[in-house]
Amino acid sequence: MATEAAGIDRDLLVDDFLQRRRYQLQLADAAADEHTLVCLPTGLGKTTVSLLVTAERLHEAGGKALFLAPTKPLVQQHADFYREALQIPDDEIVVFTGDVKPDDRAALWEDARIAIATPQVVENDLVGNRISLRDVTHLTFDECHRATGDYAYVYIAERYHADAADPLVTGMSASPGGDTEEIETVCENLGLVNVEVMTEEDADVDEYTHDTDVQWEQVTLPDEVLEIRDALNEVITDRLEKLKRLGVTNTTNPDLSQKDLNKMRGQLKQMMDNDQSDGYKGMSTHAEVMKLRRATELVETQSVESVRRYFERQREAARSSGASKASQRMVADPKVREAMRKAESFDGLHPKFSKARILLAETLGIDGGERAILFTESRDTAEALVEFLSASFDVRKFVGQGDKEGSDGMSQTQQQETLDEFKAGEFEVLVSTSVAEEGLDVPEVDLVCFYEPVPTAIRSIQRKGRTGRQAEGKVVVLMAEDTRDEAFFWISRRREKKMASQLAELKEATDDIEESVGGDGQAGLDAFGGGSGGEDENADAEVDDGAETIDEESDDSGDDDGGNDDAGLTDFAEEVRERDEGDAEASPTDETESADETDADDGVVATAGVDEGVEVVVDQRELDSSIAKDLSTRDGLVTRLETLSVGDYVLSDRVAVERKSAADFVDSMLDADRSMFEQVGELSRAYARPVMVVEGTNLYGQRDIDPNAIRGALASLAVDFDVSVLRTEDEADTTELLATIAKREQETRDREVSVHGEKTTKTRAEQQEYVVSSIADIGPVTARSLLEHFGTVEAVMTAREADLLEVDGVGQVTAERIREVVGSEYE
């Protein structure tokens, strides 16, 4: 890979567009040879490294490249950069997000040389067999530290190593993990066998970095705010007293750690698993404690306005049908109502608002700065800050795409326009939630202000990367005295120091890590079936137990732009898990992005790659489980995604499956809007062999339902609806069962898959086949033979038994059944 002195001049690159930086070329050289993890501090051009490798691979190996980034704004940003830097027609560099219809993506993929996409979209397209990775010669995982647990990166990497003819993977991150074990996990999950690290201490890197001045400012909360907090803490103490009586805690201190709360939840879950009714009551009380702690955190560390909005959402939730008992009890408690009244009557200013205004005045006024970013976890706080600061500065907000109650999100176009205007100096202060902190190319600023400490080192480092790229900048962290802010700050500070030292240690330990993950270039791929062509039947990603939840445990997510901010990454401190998983506004990566990207496929989409074998049609809504992904990795199985009007899985022309967890089964017995029996009735009318799978081992321990009522429901399904009810232990067991039924139907019994009652518009021939195939359960193969022989549906219906027997595949029994159905009087 030769270089020029001033710029980079090579095949497929725009001449001299990229500045020549020795460390980038060095990293690209290494990444072009092996599956490589590239670790480089924020702002120093990780994307350029990947682009250099992509250009090399496309020139030398041909095929196409795939670049994955966790958010839509990042995808668009990378696409713009690639189009500017490469001598490739713009229409051959395509963007794949949930905004592009699935059938359009399938067509775009065929002609693309480079696809830049969010991982959820690619995951869905792989599960739906719309695209094939066989011709992808370079796959980049941006912000690859996310590749843990069940995050989409893990599944995509598994499929890539199994399917690609000539694979090469590059993983990129400024902050790859909290310790060597986490980094090894990322490498193993992505199939990386080489680790390349550059730190700010390296001579080639040092000239492009500058010191970032970090300071923290303490603020003292006024008495009115403390009174709101204290009222809530009294309720927390009361609820902890109830949990203490259950024997799951020894303390009633409202400031107990999140680690203690997590331990408590584990004990309650164990009680539930043992069918102890106290476990369910205790879990509901635990959920109430979590909600109350979130409220105290908001009033302490955010603003009174944010806790007002939170209370309003809780009131609305408590009034809704199917409201949790935790929400109902909480809003009805006299002390909570007192706290609500105090919050509603408070007309003062949270001291963090005042301090933020002072800091901005110093930076933009006295010091002559031009731009500043103010980060906050809460969208409510962000919007309140914009309104407050607009009286003194030119301020804009930058939030995620999801609409929240009382708050509109920003479209991808609006986000990009806002960033472009900020870069152009059209306004001076950007108030952003976490959506802008990871990897997004926010321009150099004079001040980054953290409205609250960030407890996770990775996110804090990402934010600080927004300043100090070209000149000295500063970061200020606001802390409310004697609150959780202080604990979060010290955790963050300790972890960041640890991260910095670990990056240095990582540089020294690369040989050991490479040996651990298979540094010979092939051994590390064993988990992926040995490279091209192999598929592992047990390759579904393990889901972190920390993600397990029940309805009443789930905290309000009204401020959230997308769930856990460090998706799948092992949290650095158990004490801060609830803050990261609660109302914090995050990059739209997991919940929000997943919801955005799970497009409703209203039509049958042409499949790609493997198109022969046993086929399983999967409803889009089943993508939340691991079943579809697991099925898609099975040798000889082909999955297809559709929006099914009935059932969750279609295994043949006569077998469709409705899958319910034990909890869902009981809930659907009580759902007045859409009962389980209504769903099953539609299923049994559409398919000759309907199946209900009930998943989980605790069916009779769900809620306070008489076990005989559950047995009655099971009996009704079998006797009244003629539905086969099958029990499975978990998702893995369900996967095996579905695969077994599909193979028996399609291989042993030679049946085809036919989706009945789908919302798609069928061709006339398909409608004719559907009508005839429904007669006496004869199926699509015989239906086609009948139509080819007689020419019309009408002729089939009026044919005599002797004429029917002349058709291939129609025997005496089938002919008699057809005449019986067609010719008998309707009763």
FIDRENDREN-549418 format. One record per residue (C-alpha): residue in three letters; x, y, z. Coordinates in steps of 0.2 Angstrom, whole numbers, plus 2048, in hexadecimal, padded with zeros to 3 digits. Layout:
  code  east  north   up
   ALA     X      Y    Z
...
END
This chain:
  code  east  north   up
   MET   800    800  800
   ALA   80B    80E  7FA
   THR   809    820  800
   GLU   80D    832  7FA
   ALA   815    83F  805
   ALA   806    84C  806
   GLY   7F7    842  803
   ILE   7F2    830  7FF
   ASP   7F2    82B  7ED
   ARG   7EC    819  7E9
   ASP   7DE    80F  7DF
   LEU   7CC    814  7E2
   LEU   7D1    823  7ED
   VAL   7CE    835  7E8
   ASP   7E0    83C  7E6
   ASP   7E7    845  7F5
   PHE   7D6    846  7FD
   LEU   7DD    83D  80D
   GLN   7EB    845  817
   ARG   7F9    839  819
   ARG   7FA    833  82B
   ARG   807    826  82E
   TYR   7FE    81D  83C
   GLN   7EE    81C  831
   LEU   7F8    813  823
   GLN   800    808  830
   LEU   7F0    802  837
   ALA   7E8    800  826
   ASP   7F7    7F5  820
   ALA   7F4    7EA  82F
   ALA   7E1    7E9  82D
   ALA   7E3    7E5  81A
   ASP   7EC    7D5  81F
   GLU   7E1    7CD  82D
   HIS   7D1    7CF  836
   THR   7D6    7DE  841
   LEU   7D0    7E8  850
   VAL   7D6    7FA  84E
   CYS   7D7    804  85E
   LEU   7DA    817  85B
   PRO   7D5    826  866
   THR   7C5    82F  861
   GLY   7C7    83C  853
   LEU   7D7    835  84C
   GLY   7CF    82D  83C
   LYS   7CA    81B  83F
   THR   7BE    81C  830
   THR   7CC    821  825
   VAL   7D5    811  82A
   SER   7C6    807  825
   LEU   7C4    810  815
   LEU   7D6    80D  810
   VAL   7D3    7FA  813
   THR   7C3    7FA  809
   ALA   7CB    803  7FA
   GLU   7D9    7F6  7FB
   ARG   7CD    7E7  7FC
   LEU   7C1    7ED  7EE
   HIS   7D0    7F0  7E3
   GLU   7D9    7E0  7E6
   ALA   7CB    7D4  7EB
   GLY   7BC    7DC  7E3
   GLY   7AB    7D8  7EA
   LYS   7A2    7E5  7F5
   ALA   7A6    7EC  806
   LEU   79A    7EE  815
   PHE   79C    7FC  822
   LEU   791    7FA  832
   ALA   78E    809  83E
   PRO   783    809  84D
   THR   778    818  849
   LYS   770    820  83A
   PRO   779    831  83B
   LEU   78A    827  83C
   VAL   785    81D  82C
   GLN   781    82D  823
   GLN   791    835  828
   HIS   79B    826  823
   ALA   792    825  812
   ASP   796    838  80F
   PHE   7A8    835  813
   TYR   7AA    826  808
   ARG   7A2    82E  7F9
   GLU   7AE    83D  7FB
   ALA   7BD    832  7FD
   LEU   7BB    824  7F0
   GLN   7BA    824  7DD
   ILE   7AB    81A  7DD
   PRO   79A    820  7D6
   ASP   78F    827  7E4
   ASP   781    81B  7E0
   GLU   78C    80C  7E3
   ILE   78F    812  7F5
   VAL   77E    80E  7FD
   VAL   776    812  80E
   PHE   76C    804  817
   THR   761    80A  825
   GLY   74F    807  82A
   ASP   74A    816  81F
   VAL   74E    80B  810
   LYS   740    7FE  80C
   PRO   746    7EC  80D
   ASP   742    7E8  7FB
   ASP   74C    7F7  7F6
   ARG   75A    7F2  800
   ALA   75B    7E1  7F8
   ALA   75C    7E9  7E7
   LEU   769    7F6  7ED
   TRP   774    7E9  7F4
   GLU   776    7E0  7E3
   ASP   77D    7EF  7DB
   ALA   787    7F7  7EA
   ARG   79A    7F6  7EB
   ILE   799    7FE  7FD
   ALA   78A    7FD  809
   ILE   78A    807  819
   ALA   77D    801  825
   THR   776    800  836
   PRO   779    7EF  83D
   GLN   767    7EB  841
   VAL   762    7ED  82E
   VAL   770    7E1  829
   GLU   76B    7D5  836
   ASN   759    7D5  830
   ASP   75E    7D4  81E
   LEU   769    7C5  822
   VAL   75B    7BC  82C
   GLY   74F    7C0  81E
   ASN   75B    7B9  811
   ARG   75A    7C9  807
   ILE   76C    7CC  806
   SER   77C    7C1  805
   LEU   78D    7C4  80C
   ARG   796    7B8  801
   ASP   79D    7C6  7F6
   VAL   7A2    7D2  804
   THR   7B5    7D3  805
   HIS   7B6    7E0  813
   LEU   7AB    7E2  822
   THR   7AD    7F1  82E
   PHE   7A6    7F1  83F
   ASP   7A6    803  845
   GLU   7A5    806  858
   CYS   7A9    7F3  859
   HIS   7A9    7F3  86C
   ARG   796    7F0  86B
   ALA   799    7DE  864
   THR   794    7D5  874
   GLY   784    7CC  87A
   ASP   777    7CC  86D
   TYR   77B    7DC  864
   ALA   779    7DA  851
   TYR   78C    7DB  84E
   VAL   78E    7CA  855
   TYR   782    7C1  84A
   ILE   788    7CB  83B
   ALA   79A    7C6  83E
   GLU   795    7B4  840
   ARG   78B    7B4  830
   TYR   799    7BD  827
   HIS   7A7    7B1  82B
   ALA   79C    7A2  827
   ASP   795    7A9  816
   ALA   7A2    7B4  80E
   ALA   7AE    7AD  801
   ASP   7BC    7B8  805
   PRO   7B9    7C1  816
   LEU   7C3    7CF  81E
   VAL   7BD    7D8  82E
   THR   7C2    7E8  836
   GLY   7BC    7ED  847
   MET   7BE    7FF  84C
   SER   7BC    808  85D
   ALA   7C4    815  868
   SER   7BF    80C  878
   PRO   7BE    7F9  875
   GLY   7BB    7F3  886
   GLY   7BD    7F4  899
   ASP   7CA    7E6  89A
   THR   7D4    7DA  890
   GLU   7C6    7CD  892
   GLU   7B9    7D8  88A
   ILE   7C4    7DC  87C
   GLU   7C7    7CA  879
   THR   7B4    7C7  879
   VAL   7B2    7D5  86C
   CYS   7C0    7CD  861
   GLU   7B9    7BB  863
   ASN   7A7    7C1  85F
   LEU   7AD    7CA  84F
   GLY   7BA    7BD  84A
   LEU   7C9    7CA  84C
   VAL   7DA    7C2  84D
   ASN   7E5    7D1  84D
   VAL   7E5    7E0  858
   GLU   7ED    7F1  854
   VAL   7ED    7FF  861
   MET   7F3    811  85F
   THR   7F2    81C  86E
   GLU   7F5    82F  870
   GLU   807    82B  877
   ASP   80C    824  866
   ALA   817    830  85D
   ASP   80D    830  84C
   VAL   7FD    833  856
   ASP   803    840  862
   GLU   804    84E  856
   TYR   7F2    84D  852
   THR   7EC    84D  864
   HIS   7EA    85B  871
   ASP   7E7    85B  884
   THR   7D5    85C  88A
   ASP   7D3    866  89A
   VAL   7C6    85D  8A5
   GLN   7BF    865  8B4
   TRP   7AF    862  8BF
   GLU   7A4    86E  8C6
   GLN   799    86B  8D6
   VAL   788    872  8D8
   THR   77D    872  8E8
   LEU   76B    86E  8E7
   PRO   75E    87A  8EE
   ASP   753    874  8FD
   GLU   744    872  8F2
   VAL   74C    866  8E7
   LEU   753    85C  8F6
   GLU   741    85B  8FD
   ILE   73B    853  8ED
   ARG   749    846  8EE
   ASP   746    843  901
   ALA   733    83F  8FE
   LEU   737    833  8F1
   ASN   745    82B  8FB
   GLU   738    828  909
   VAL   72E    81D  8FD
   ILE   73D    814  8F7
   THR   741    810  90A
   ASP   72F    809  90C
   ARG   730    7FE  8FD
   LEU   741    7F7  902
   GLU   73A    7F3  913
   LYS   72E    7E8  90A
   LEU   73C    7E0  900
   LYS   745    7DD  910
   ARG   737    7D3  917
   LEU   738    7C8  908
   GLY   74A    7C5  90D
   VAL   752    7CB  8FD
   THR   75B    7DA  905
   ASN   762    7E0  916
   THR   761    7F2  913
   THR   753    800  911
   ASN   760    80D  90D
   PRO   759    816  8FD
   ASP   76B    819  8F7
   LEU   76F    807  8F6
   SER   77A    802  8E7
   GLN   773    7FC  8D6
   LYS   77E    7ED  8D9
   ASP   773    7E9  8E8
   LEU   763    7EC  8DE
   ASN   769    7E0  8D1
   LYS   76D    7D3  8DE
   MET   75C    7D5  8E5
   ARG   754    7D3  8D4
   GLY   75D    7C3  8D1
   GLN   756    7BC  8E2
   LEU   745    7C1  8DD
   LYS   746    7B9  8CC
   GLN   74C    7A9  8D4
   MET   73D    7A9  8DF
   MET   732    7AC  8D0
   ASP   73A    79D  8C7
   ASN   736    792  8D7
   ASP   723    797  8D5
   GLN   724    7A2  8E5
   SER   716    7AF  8E4
   ASP   720    7BB  8EF
   GLY   72D    7BC  8E1
   TYR   720    7C4  8D5
   LYS   71B    7D0  8E3
   GLY   72C    7D4  8E7
   MET   731    7D7  8D5
   SER   723    7E3  8D3
   THR   729    7ED  8E3
   HIS   73B    7EC  8DC
   ALA   735    7F4  8CC
   GLU   72D    802  8D6
   VAL   73E    805  8DF
   MET   746    806  8CE
   LYS   73A    813  8C8
   LEU   73B    81D  8D8
   ARG   74E    81D  8D7
   ARG   74D    823  8C5
   ALA   742    832  8CB
   THR   74E    836  8D9
   GLU   75D    836  8CD
   LEU   754    842  8C1
   VAL   750    84E  8CE
   GLU   761    84E  8D5
   THR   76C    84D  8C6
   GLN   761    854  8B7
   SER   753    860  8BB
   VAL   743    862  8C3
   GLU   73B    864  8B2
   SER   741    853  8AD
   VAL   73A    84A  8BD
   ARG   729    854  8B9
   ARG   729    84C  8A8
   TYR   72E    83B  8AF
   PHE   71F    83C  8BC
   GLU   713    840  8AE
   ARG   718    831  8A4
   GLN   716    826  8B3
   ARG   705    82D  8B6
   GLU   700    829  8A4
   ALA   707    818  8A5
   ALA   6FE    814  8B5
   ARG   6ED    819  8AD
   SER   6F0    80F  89D
   SER   6E9    7FE  89B
   GLY   6F4    7F0  8A0
   ALA   6FE    7FC  8AC
   SER   70A    7F4  8B8
   LYS   706    7F3  8CA
   ALA   717    7FB  8CD
   SER   712    80B  8C4
   GLN   700    80B  8CB
   ARG   707    80A  8DD
   MET   714    817  8DB
   VAL   70A    825  8D4
   ALA   6FC    821  8E1
   ASP   708    822  8F0
   PRO   705    832  8FB
   LYS   718    836  8FC
   VAL   71A    835  8E9
   ARG   70B    840  8E6
   GLU   713    84C  8F2
   ALA   723    84C  8E8
   MET   71A    84E  8D8
   ARG   711    85E  8DF
   LYS   722    865  8E5
   ALA   729    862  8D4
   GLU   71A    86A  8CB
   SER   71B    879  8D7
   PHE   72E    87C  8D6
   ASP   732    88C  8CC
   GLY   744    88D  8CF
   LEU   753    889  8C5
   HIS   75E    879  8C6
   PRO   76F    87F  8CB
   LYS   776    875  8BC
   PHE   76D    880  8B0
   SER   775    88F  8B8
   LYS   786    888  8B7
   ALA   784    882  8A5
   ARG   780    894  8A0
   ILE   78F    89B  8A9
   LEU   79B    88E  8A1
   LEU   794    892  890
   ALA   795    8A5  893
   GLU   7A8    8A3  898
   THR   7AC    898  88A
   LEU   7A3    8A1  87C
   GLY   7A4    8B3  883
   ILE   7B3    8B6  88E
   ASP   7BE    8A9  886
   GLY   7B8    8AC  874
   GLY   7B3    89B  870
   GLU   7A8    896  861
   ARG   79F    886  865
   ALA   79A    87B  874
   ILE   791    86B  877
   LEU   787    867  886
   PHE   783    855  889
   THR   775    84E  893
   GLU   76E    83D  896
   SER   75C    842  896
   ARG   752    849  887
   ASP   746    852  893
   THR   756    85B  89A
   ALA   75C    85F  889
   GLU   74C    867  884
   ALA   74B    871  894
   LEU   75D    877  892
   VAL   75A    87D  880
   GLU   74C    887  885
   PHE   755    88E  894
   LEU   766    892  88B
   SER   75D    899  87B
   ALA   75B    8AA  885
   SER   76E    8AC  885
   PHE   775    8A2  877
   ASP   771    89B  866
   VAL   76D    889  86B
   ARG   766    879  862
   LYS   762    868  868
   PHE   768    858  861
   VAL   75E    848  866
   GLY   75A    837  860
   GLN   74D    832  853
   GLY   740    82A  85D
   ASP   731    834  862
   LYS   72E    835  875
   GLU   71E    83A  87E
   GLY   71E    84D  87D
   SER   72E    84D  873
   ASP   731    84B  860
   GLY   741    843  85B
   MET   74C    849  84D
   SER   74D    841  83C
   GLN   75D    83C  834
   THR   75C    84B  829
   GLN   759    856  837
   GLN   768    84F  841
   GLN   773    851  832
   GLU   76D    863  82E
   THR   770    868  841
   LEU   782    861  841
   ASP   786    86A  830
   GLU   77F    87A  837
   PHE   789    878  847
   LYS   799    874  83D
   ALA   796    884  832
   GLY   795    88F  842
   GLU   782    893  83F
   PHE   77F    890  852
   GLU   78B    88F  861
   VAL   783    882  86D
   LEU   77E    871  86A
   VAL   774    868  878
   SER   775    856  874
   THR   76F    846  87C
   SER   77A    836  87B
   VAL   776    834  868
   ALA   785    83F  863
   GLU   792    838  86E
   GLU   798    828  865
   GLY   7A2    82B  856
   LEU   798    838  84E
   ASP   7A2    845  846
   VAL   79D    854  850
   PRO   7A9    862  84D
   GLU   7B7    869  858
   VAL   7B0    873  866
   ASP   7B7    87E  874
   LEU   7AD    876  882
   VAL   7A4    865  886
   CYS   799    867  895
   PHE   793    857  89D
   TYR   782    85B  8A5
   GLU   785    84C  8B0
   PRO   794    840  8B2
   VAL   794    831  8A7
   PRO   797    821  8B1
   THR   79E    817  8A2
   ALA   7AF    81A  89D
   ILE   7AC    816  88A
   ARG   79E    823  889
   SER   7A8    830  892
   ILE   7B7    82E  887
   GLN   7AC    82F  877
   ARG   7A5    840  87D
   LYS   7B6    847  881
   GLY   7BB    843  870
   ARG   7B0    851  86A
   THR   7BD    85E  870
   GLY   7D0    860  86F
   ARG   7D2    859  85D
   GLN   7DB    868  856
   ALA   7DE    873  865
   GLU   7DD    873  878
   GLY   7CB    871  87E
   LYS   7C3    86E  88F
   VAL   7B6    862  896
   VAL   7AB    867  8A5
   VAL   7A1    85B  8AF
   LEU   792    861  8BA
   MET   78F    858  8CA
   ALA   781    85B  8D7
   GLU   789    85A  8E8
   ASP   785    84B  8F3
   THR   77B    842  8E5
   ARG   77E    833  8D9
   ASP   787    83F  8CE
   GLU   796    83E  8D9
   ALA   796    82B  8DA
   PHE   794    82A  8C7
   PHE   7A2    837  8C4
   TRP   7AF    82E  8CF
   ILE   7AA    81D  8C6
   SER   7AD    826  8B6
   ARG   7BD    82D  8BA
   ARG   7C4    81D  8C1
   ARG   7BE    813  8B2
   GLU   7C5    820  8A5
   LYS   7D6    81F  8AE
   LYS   7D5    80C  8AD
   MET   7D0    80D  89B
   ALA   7DF    818  896
   SER   7EB    80D  89F
   GLN   7E3    7FD  897
   LEU   7E4    805  886
   ALA   7F7    806  889
   GLU   7F7    7F5  890
   LEU   7ED    7EF  881
   LYS   7FB    7F5  876
   GLU   807    7EB  880
   ALA   7FC    7DC  881
   THR   7F6    7DA  86F
   ASP   801    7CA  86C
   ASP   7F8    7C2  87A
   ILE   7E7    7C7  875
   GLU   7EB    7C1  863
   GLU   7F0    7B1  86A
   SER   7E1    7AF  874
   VAL   7D5    7B3  866
   GLY   7DE    7A8  859
   GLY   7ED    7B2  852
   ASP   7F1    7A6  845
   GLY   7E3    7AE  83A
   GLN   7D8    79F  83A
   ALA   7D6    797  84B
   GLY   7CD    7A6  851
   LEU   7BF    7A3  844
   ASP   7BB    792  84B
   ALA   7AC    799  854
   PHE   7A5    79E  843
   GLY   7A5    78D  83B
   GLY   7B7    78E  834
   GLY   7B5    79C  828
   SER   7AC    79C  817
   GLY   79E    790  814
   GLY   79C    789  826
   GLU   78E    78D  832
   ASP   78D    78A  844
   GLU   77C    783  84A
   ASN   77F    789  85C
   ALA   785    79B  857
   ASP   777    7A5  85E
   ALA   77E    7B3  869
   GLU   77D    7B1  87C
   VAL   772    7BF  883
   ASP   779    7C8  893
   ASP   76F    7C3  8A2
   GLY   76E    7D5  8A7
   ALA   762    7D9  899
   GLU   755    7CD  8A0
   THR   746    7D6  8A6
   ILE   733    7D4  8A9
   ASP   726    7E1  8A5
   GLU   725    7E9  8B6
   GLU   738    7EA  8B8
   SER   739    7F5  8A9
   ASP   73C    807  8AD
   ASP   734    816  8A4
   SER   73D    819  893
   GLY   736    829  88F
   ASP   746    832  88E
   ASP   74F    825  885
   ASP   755    825  873
   GLY   759    813  873
   GLY   75C    809  882
   ASN   76D    804  889
   ASP   77A    810  883
   ASP   788    804  882
   ALA   77E    7F6  87A
   GLY   784    7E5  87F
   LEU   794    7EB  888
   THR   797    7E5  899
   ASP   794    7F4  8A4
   PHE   7A3    7FA  8AE
   ALA   79A    7FB  8BE
   GLU   78A    7F2  8C4
   GLU   786    802  8CE
   VAL   782    80C  8BF
   ARG   779    7FF  8B4
   GLU   768    806  8B8
   ARG   76D    818  8B3
   ASP   774    811  8A2
   GLU   764    807  89F
   GLY   757    813  8A6
   ASP   751    823  89E
   ALA   762    828  897
   GLU   761    82E  886
   ALA   76C    823  87B
   SER   772    821  869
   PRO   764    819  860
   THR   76D    808  85F
   ASP   763    7FB  868
   GLU   751    7FE  86C
   THR   74E    80D  861
   GLU   759    808  853
   SER   752    7F6  853
   ALA   741    7FD  853
   ASP   745    808  845
   GLU   74E    7FB  83B
   THR   741    7ED  83D
   ASP   738    7F2  82D
   ALA   727    7EB  82A
   ASP   729    7E1  81A
   ASP   719    7E2  812
   GLY   71E    7D7  803
   VAL   727    7C7  7FF
   VAL   739    7CC  7FC
   ALA   744    7C3  7F0
   THR   751    7B9  7FA
   ALA   764    7BA  7F8
   GLY   772    7AD  7FA
   VAL   76C    79C  7FF
   ASP   75B    79A  7F8
   GLU   759    787  7F9
   GLY   755    77D  808
   VAL   748    77C  816
   GLU   740    78D  817
   VAL   739    796  827
   VAL   72F    7A5  825
   VAL   731    7B1  835
   ASP   726    7BF  83A
   GLN   730    7CF  83C
   ARG   72A    7D1  84E
   GLU   734    7C1  852
   LEU   744    7CA  84F
   ASP   745    7CF  862
   SER   749    7BD  866
   SER   758    7B3  861
   ILE   74E    7A6  858
   ALA   74E    7AD  847
   LYS   761    7B1  847
   ASP   765    79F  84D
   LEU   75A    797  840
   SER   762    7A2  832
   THR   773    79B  837
   ARG   76E    789  835
   ASP   775    77F  827
   GLY   767    77B  81B
   LEU   75A    787  822
   VAL   755    797  819
   THR   74C    7A5  823
   ARG   740    7B2  81B
   LEU   739    7C1  824
   GLU   727    7C7  821
   THR   71A    7D0  82B
   LEU   70E    7C1  82E
   SER   6FC    7C5  831
   VAL   6FA    7B4  83B
   GLY   708    7AB  844
   ASP   71A    7AE  848
   TYR   722    7A0  83E
   VAL   71C    797  82E
   LEU   724    786  82C
   SER   71A    77F  81D
   ASP   70A    782  814
   ARG   700    77A  822
   VAL   70B    77E  832
   ALA   70C    78F  83A
   VAL   712    792  84B
   GLU   70C    79F  858
   ARG   71A    7A1  865
   LYS   717    7A8  876
   SER   722    7A8  886
   ALA   719    7A2  896
   ALA   716    7B4  89B
   ASP   70F    7B9  88A
   PHE   704    7AA  88A
   VAL   6FC    7AF  89B
   ASP   6FB    7C1  896
   SER   6F2    7BD  886
   MET   6E5    7B3  88F
   LEU   6E0    7C3  898
   ASP   6E3    7CF  889
   ALA   6D1    7D6  885
   ASP   6D7    7DF  875
   ARG   6DF    7D0  86C
   SER   6DD    7C0  875
   MET   6E8    7B1  872
   PHE   6D8    7A7  86D
   GLU   6D5    7B4  85F
   GLN   6E7    7B2  859
   VAL   6E6    7A0  859
   GLY   6D5    7A0  850
   GLU   6DC    7AA  842
   LEU   6EB    79E  842
   SER   6E0    78E  841
   ARG   6D6    796  833
   ALA   6E5    799  829
   TYR   6EF    789  82C
   ALA   6EA    777  82D
   ARG   6F7    773  83A
   PRO   6F8    782  846
   VAL   705    781  854
   MET   706    78A  864
   VAL   718    78A  86C
   VAL   718    78F  87F
   GLU   729    794  883
   GLY   730    793  895
   THR   72F    788  8A4
   ASN   725    792  8B0
   LEU   714    793  8A8
   TYR   70A    790  8B8
   GLY   714    79D  8C2
   GLN   70F    7AC  8B7
   ARG   705    7BA  8C0
   ASP   6F7    7B5  8CC
   ILE   6EE    7AA  8C0
   ASP   6E6    799  8C6
   PRO   6F0    78B  8BE
   ASN   6DF    783  8B9
   ALA   6DB    792  8AE
   ILE   6EB    790  8A5
   ARG   6E8    77D  8A3
   GLY   6D7    782  89C
   ALA   6DE    78D  88F
   LEU   6EA    780  88A
   ALA   6DC    773  888
   SER   6D1    77F  87E
   LEU   6DF    782  872
   ALA   6E1    76F  86F
   VAL   6CF    76A  86F
   ASP   6C5    779  869
   PHE   6D2    780  85D
   ASP   6DB    770  858
   VAL   6EB    779  85B
   SER   6FB    76F  860
   VAL   702    776  870
   LEU   715    773  872
   ARG   71F    778  881
   THR   732    77D  880
   GLU   73E    782  88D
   ASP   746    792  885
   GLU   74A    79A  875
   ALA   757    78D  870
   ASP   74B    77F  873
   THR   73E    788  868
   THR   74B    78A  85A
   GLU   74E    778  85A
   LEU   73C    774  85A
   LEU   738    780  84B
   ALA   746    779  841
   THR   741    767  844
   ILE   72F    76A  83F
   ALA   734    774  82F
   LYS   740    766  82A
   ARG   733    759  82D
   GLU   726    762  823
   GLN   731    767  814
   GLU   73D    759  813
   THR   734    74A  81A
   ARG   722    74F  814
   ASP   728    759  804
   ARG   71D    768  809
   GLU   720    77A  804
   VAL   71F    78A  80D
   SER   710    794  80A
   VAL   70B    7A4  814
   HIS   6F8    7A5  816
   GLY   6EF    7B5  819
   GLU   6FE    7C0  816
   LYS   6FC    7D2  813
   THR   705    7D2  803
   THR   6FD    7D4  7F2
   LYS   6FE    7C3  7E9
   THR   6FF    7C1  7D7
   ARG   6EF    7BA  7CE
   ALA   6F8    7A9  7CD
   GLU   6FC    7A9  7DF
   GLN   6EB    7AD  7E4
   GLN   6E4    79F  7D9
   GLU   6F1    793  7E1
   TYR   6EC    798  7F2
   VAL   6D9    795  7EF
   VAL   6DC    784  7E8
   SER   6E9    77F  7F5
   SER   6DD    783  803
   ILE   6D1    775  7FD
   ALA   6D2    766  808
   ASP   6E4    76A  80D
   ILE   6EB    765  7FC
   GLY   6FA    772  7FD
   PRO   702    77D  7F0
   VAL   70B    76F  7E6
   THR   6FB    766  7E2
   ALA   6F2    776  7DF
   ARG   6FE    77B  7D1
   SER   6FB    76A  7C9
   LEU   6E9    76C  7C9
   LEU   6E9    77E  7C2
   GLU   6F5    779  7B5
   HIS   6EA    76A  7B0
   PHE   6D9    773  7B1
   GLY   6DE    785  7AD
   THR   6D3    78E  7B9
   VAL   6CD    78E  7CB
   GLU   6BB    78C  7C5
   ALA   6C0    77C  7BB
   VAL   6C8    774  7CA
   MET   6B9    777  7D4
   THR   6AD    770  7C7
   ALA   6B8    761  7C2
   ARG   6B1    750  7C4
   GLU   6BA    743  7CF
   ALA   6C0    739  7C0
   ASP   6C8    749  7B8
   LEU   6D1    74D  7C8
   LEU   6D9    73C  7C9
   GLU   6E1    740  7B8
   VAL   6EC    74E  7C1
   ASP   6FE    749  7C7
   GLY   6FE    748  7DA
   VAL   6EB    746  7DC
   GLY   6E6    735  7E2
   GLN   6D5    72D  7E7
   VAL   6D5    734  7F9
   THR   6DA    746  7F3
   ALA   6CD    746  7E5
   GLU   6BF    740  7F1
   ARG   6C4    74E  7FD
   ILE   6C3    75B  7F0
   ARG   6B2    756  7EA
   GLU   6AC    755  7FC
   VAL   6B1    766  800
   VAL   6AC    76E  7F0
   GLY   69B    765  7EE
   SER   695    763  7FF
   GLU   687    76F  806
   TYR   68D    77C  812
   GLU   687    77A  824
END
